[in-house]
Amino acid sequence: MKTLARVLVVGICICAVCLPCSARIDGIDDTRAAPPTPETLLAADSVAIDCDACPRDLGEAASTALEMLLSWDRFRIVQDRKKADVILLFSGNPYLGDYLTRDGEDTRPVFIDGLILTVIDPRTGKRLWADSRHWGSWRIRGATKDLIQELRTEMESQVKRWSVEDIFRCRGVAPYQKLAFATPEEALANRDAGGPDRLTVSSPDVPDFCRRVHLIVGPDNKILGFEVQTSHAETLDVGNVLEQADQFEFASAKDEDSQKVHFTAQTKDKKVQIEYDMQGRQSILARVRFLY
């Protein structure tokens, strides 16, 4: 009996160690190569958590996900799912693609032996990302943490990282320089700049960072420069800017309406202004302005 007990204990320990290796649930194909993370997800600013179909032990996924998202500090967390850029759907059953069309909550029976995380575009119901962990009902918290961490790793690995040199290459580019101090009407009539449409201009003959820009119109109705508006899918490391601090003047301010804090790094000749929004402890590249 003692020998049998030892065998059982060893077997239990081996299973406990190996559980993370059995990490998928039926309906999630783990043999395929991971596709690139969709731009919709990379650029998302806000997120909502949906754990409505989380009976019993699965309910722990919602609170654990909230902890992980707060620690990550990447998204604004909203309660109204209609106002979220993406939704994190936790469930025990594979997503059927019916988030916008199903009548009420998912009523399928749930056998709780694992957890599925599906990231959904609430405007289309499209699945943007999904994975699962088959770790048993007693490890829902650990499974949730691991899934959020995997999502974070994949997203951060695919963010486009610019450098100060990439930005400086956009100074004085000919297709946009010819619009200097023109009126908006003159800019719209100038098709050599890549076909201006209203006050947005694009050109294939400029560096990647400034392929698409918005024209800046001054109070005298003259174009003073152009602006590149960025998203979460791209970034410029603040450290890279600070390494060249001798070229910049720095300032910070708080928006009275939104209470958002932002800071700027402006070249000493006043021609380039890099603006960051502060989101928690993170500095988010918001826009870069190039003035004539």
N, C-alpha and C positions, 0 to 999 in steps of 0.2 A: 504493500500500500504506500509506504514511504517513497519507493522508487516511482510509482505511478504519480504521486503528488508532485514529485520533483519535475517529472516530464510535463505535467500539466502547467506548472508554474513557468517552466522554460518556454513552453508553447505559447502561453499567454503573453509573456514578455516579448517574444519574437514577433507576435502579431501586433503588439502595441508599437514596436519600433517600426514595423513595415507598413503600418496604416497609411502614412502620408504618401507612400508610393502608389497605393491604390486610390488615385485621386480624381477619377472621372465617373460620371453617371451616364446611363443610357440616354442617348439623344444629343450628347456633346461629343463630336468627333475629335479625339485627341491625336489621331494619326496624321492629320493634315498639317502642313506648314502654317504657322500663324500668319494671317494676312496683315497688311499694314493697318494701323489704327485709323479709322475714318477721320477725316478732317472735322466733321461735326463734333466728334468727341474731343479731339485735341483742342479745338477752339472753344469748347463749352466753358461757361463762367459759373453757372448755377446748377445745383443737383437736388433731387428729391429722392427720398428712400421710400420704397413700396415693399412692405412685408405683409400685405393683407392675407395672402395665402400661406401663412406661416403658423400652423397649429402647434400647440405644445412646445417642444424643445426648439423648434425652428424660430420661435418668437425672439430668441436671444440674438438672432442675426441683426435685427434692427438697431438695438442699443449698441451692439459691438461695432456695427458699421458707422454709426454716428461718432463714436469715440475715435475710430480710425480716420474718418474724414476731418474731424477737428484737429487731429494731430498732423495730418498731411497739410492742411491749410491751403489747399489748392482751389476748392470750390466754395461759392456761397451756398449755404444749405437753406433751402426754402421748404415750407410746409405745403404750399399750393403746387401740386404737381403740374398744373397747367402753365405755371410761370417758370418752370424749370427748363433749362436747356437740355438736360438728360435726366433719365430716371434710372436708379439702381433697383432692379426688381429681384428680390430674393424669393426662392421657392424650392419646393421639393420635386416639382415636375418641370420638364422642359417647356420653354416658352413656345407658344403656338403662333405667334405673330398677330395675335388678335387683341392687342391692348386697346385699340380704338374702337373695335367692332363688337367685342363680347358684351353680353348683357349682364352687368354686375360682376361680382368676384368670381375667380376661378373655383369651380365646385368639384373638380376632380379629387378623388381620394388621394391622400398623401401617405406614402410609406417613408417614414423618416429614418433614412440611413445615410443621408448626405445632404448637400446644399448646392444649389445652382445660383449663380449671379449672372443676370442678364442686364446689359446696359441698353436702354431703349431711347430712341428719339421720340418724345411725346407728340410731336407734330405729325409724324408719319407712322408711328408704331413699328418702325424698322429696328431690327436688332443690330446694334453697333458693335457689341462685344459680348462674349459669354464664355464662362468656364465653370467648373464644378469641382467639388471635393467630396469623395465618398469615404468619409471618416467615421461614420456612425453618429447616432443621435446625441451621444455624450460629448462630442467634440465640435458642436456647431460654432461655438465662440472661436476656437482655433481655426476652423475652416473659413469663417468670415474674415478673420485677420489675414489669412494667407491669400484669399481671393482679392481683397482690397490691395494688398501689397503687390500682387502680380499685376493688377491693373495699373497701379502707380508706376511700376518698373517699365511696363510696356509703353505707357504714355510718355514718360520722361525720356525714354530712349529714342523717341521719334520726334521730339521737339526740334525745330530748326534753330540752330544756334548761330547768331550773327556775331560779328566782331566790329570793333570801332573802325577798322580798316574797310570793312564791307560798307559801312555807312558813309565814310568819307569819299568813297569812289563815286557816290551819287552827286557830289558837289559839282556844279557847273556843267552837267551833261547837256549836250547840244539840243536834243529834242525838247527839253523843258526850258532851257535857258532862253530860247527864242521867244518864249511867252512872257519874258520879264517886262513888267509894267504895262502889259497890254490890258485892254478891257476884257471882261468875260465874253462879250460878243465877238471880239477879235480872236480870242482863243478858240471859241467854238467854230469859227470859220477857218481856222488853221488846221488843215487835215494832215500836215506833215508831222505833227506830234503824236501820231498814232490814232487819230480819230477821236478828239475830245467829245464826250457826251455829257452835256450839262457842265459840271465842274470837275469831272473825273477824267483823268488822262492816263493812257497807257502807251508804252512803247517797247518794242522788242530790242531796241538799240541802246539800251541802258543796262546797268548792272541789275542783278536779280532782285536786290533789296527794294529798288524803286521802280519795278516794272509797272506798278499801278499806283497812282498818287491822286491826291485831292488838291486842287488849286486853292491858294489862300488869297482871298480878295480883301483889300484894305478899305477904309472908310471913303476913299476917293474913287472907289470902283475900279481900282487898278490891281492887277495881280502882283502880289508881293513875294510869292514863293510857292512852294508845294509841300505837301505833308503826306507821310506814309503812316497809315493807321495799322497797328499790328494786332495780333490775337494771341491767345494762350498757346497757339501752335508754334510760336516762334519767340525767341528771347535774345537778349543781349546781357551777358553777365555783368553785373554792376562792378565786379572786381576788374573786368577788362577796361571799364571806363576810368576807375580809380588809378589803374596803372599809368594812365596818361593824364593824370589830374592837372599837370602843368598847362594843359591845353584848354581846360574848362574852368568856368565859374559855376558854382553850385548854389541852389536855392530850394526852399521847400515851402509849402503852403497847404492850407486846408480849405476845401470847398464848403462854403457856409450852408448850402442847401443839402448836399449829400453827406457832409462831414467826412468825406474821403480825403486822405492825405496823399499828396503827390510831391515828388521832387524832380528838379530838372538839372541837367548838365548842359550848359551852353558854352560853345566855343568862344574864345575871347574876342574874335572878330564879329560875334553876334550872328554868324551865318548858319550855324547848325545848332538845333536845340533838341536834346534827347529828354523825353519825359517818361517817368515811371509812376505808376499808381502803387500805393502801399496796400497790400491785402494781408492783414495779420502781420506775420513776420516776413512776408515775401515782398520783393520788389518786382512788379509786373511791368514789362516794357509796354507802354501805351501808344506812343506815337513819336515820330521824329519829324521835325520841321526843317526845311531848307529855305533860307531867305535869300533873295537877290541882293 
